């Protein structure tokens, strides 16, 4: 009787969710074979015509609109549920809110939001927090007339009178640098397109900024003098090696401006005195293959975090006057299981950021006596990082802390007395009680015996008998760890009996530097097999079953979704792949696309046969085959320059044309955004509500 009930319910669910999809058939793109031959291998791409770099082809645009219409029709039964989820998510956030103030120069700065408004409002008070508030940048006002509006860089001159900011108004990441006079509120004529990083010199009239080449690689640094035309700007540096990008910034004590050229396995730093911006930049350590380093300054020394003779990085210092390797003095040695992730310097203290067996740690070192201690954290799984710290001569360090069950909190930590003060904790309205929820970390064993961490969160009354629905996410690239952070939106999953799990697969930095190295280039498949091992472990340990396991990931995590679905299509009930890097081989063979050349050091250069063969073996688009696939939702951004819309679009079309089941493949195209989706906070919640409705309906959860 129980099994009969399940069968009836499954039929009911499929009919209700996808009946619209049956009455409105998905669009069928024309097939125009494109043949490519490399290394003696012939590839055929039937949907290459969907690639339109100009984004003006009417036939392509109409096809994408037809895909959206099909998705809307298929998901129409969930519209009321989406609205319910959206209202839940909004009800948990404090819509009118304010972040804690921080001091920078003569001002105390804060950011606030107002109910009904999409964007933050940037404010400050002169002299004290009791002074009158000055709104110096209202993103809601600035965004009027734009469907999309995202700020990338905001830097105020050291005298507090000028704001340099860069904005993207369509999601293409073509950021435009502007300058606002904060004394009268006027936007100045100074304007530069296609910028990336920027910083002021100490004279309050000089701006250093980077610009991109045709492949959106930041490759040039210019010096701009306020009031002059951008065509008159002085070229300070050009990075000619296509494997490197260049960035620029001023350090906390305002003494130096650093310029860094970065590849995935090598760096080179230059510096100039921030008070002498017309001087020539000097190289600190010349680039060398496989030498990665970063630099800060304290006293008469450069402090250098380096992987020279140190797999997990070490810290050395060298005199500013002559920082060659022969003059290095070791400060923190290389340690096998502890990765040195960075440092922060204050007048008398240094903060050391470490990752010890996967856990983040922050250590305070008194530079006057070399004594140190760790800042303690209460949860078994958590995320901690520096907050805004603009003051150099202080004993207060501000940091943020959160976990899967604890909302984001901001603390002021006295580095001398070791006392901490809670400045603000994210309010979760509606009676959220963290004691009702449980987080834990377990380990799955990968094919080669490696133990892969899994972070989980769920309501304490969830039964671990294989009946609970479970949603598993992952990323696993660029050395970026999957952080166990709090989400008030996630409560809509947890309160409906779902378990949420994060797979800390290789390729990310979750367990340190070696974890990253063992999941890239010719080790990339470890990322995918790790994720599959996590899924199988969760099933074997009765957290869930194959019939109740859904997965999601975005960007490089979208490649992960495509690869594991290709390798084990039987293992998952449904998949969400957001802005997915699923056409990896074709993209990595096109050096004209954004970051392709630089990412040869992450994925490999397929112009070399060994990398071509390896990449082809896991490429989701190449490896679509005639088997049964789970339900799949593919999400792309039309203006996305990082993972172009055609990757997920072609993959969805090929899946539909090839697979052997009746499950549904949906393509949702955000026609007015790029890689990160919607820019407004309410629009973003609607996107999350859509995803949640899609997943929850897979389990027959309708309300």
Secondary structure, DSSP 8 states (H G I E B T S, - for coil): -HHHHHHHHHHHHHHHHHHHHHHS---------EEEEETTEEEEETTGGG--TTS--HHHHHHHHHHHHHHHHHTGGGHHHHHHHHHHHHHHS-SSEE---EEETTEEEEEEE-TT-SS-EEEEEESSTTS--EEEEEHHHHTTT-S--EEEEEEE-TTSSEEEEEEESSSS--EEEEEEETTT--EEEEEEEEEEEEEE-TTSSEEEEEEE-TT--EEEEEEEETTS-GGG-EEEEE---TT-EEEEEE-TTSSEEEEEEEETTEEEEEEEETT-TTS--EEEE---TT--EEEEEETTEEEEEE-TT-TT-EEEEEETT---GGG-EEEE--BTTEEEEEEEE-SSEEEEEEEETTEEEEEEEETTTTEEEE-----SSEEEEE-----SS-SEEEEEEEESSS--EEEEEETTT--EEEEEE---TTT--GGGEEEEEEEEE-TTS-EEEEEEEEETT---SS-S-EEEEE---TT--------TTTHHHHTTT-EEEEE--TTSSTT-HHHHHTTSGGGTHHHHHHHHHHHHHHHHTTS--GGGEEEEEETHHHHHHHHHHHH-TTS-SEEEEES----HHHHHT-TTSTTTTTTHHHH--TTSHHHHHHHHHH-TTTT--SS---EEEEEEETT-SSS-HHHHHHHHHHHHHH--S---EEEEEETT-BTTB-SSHHHHHHHHHHHHHHHHHHTT---
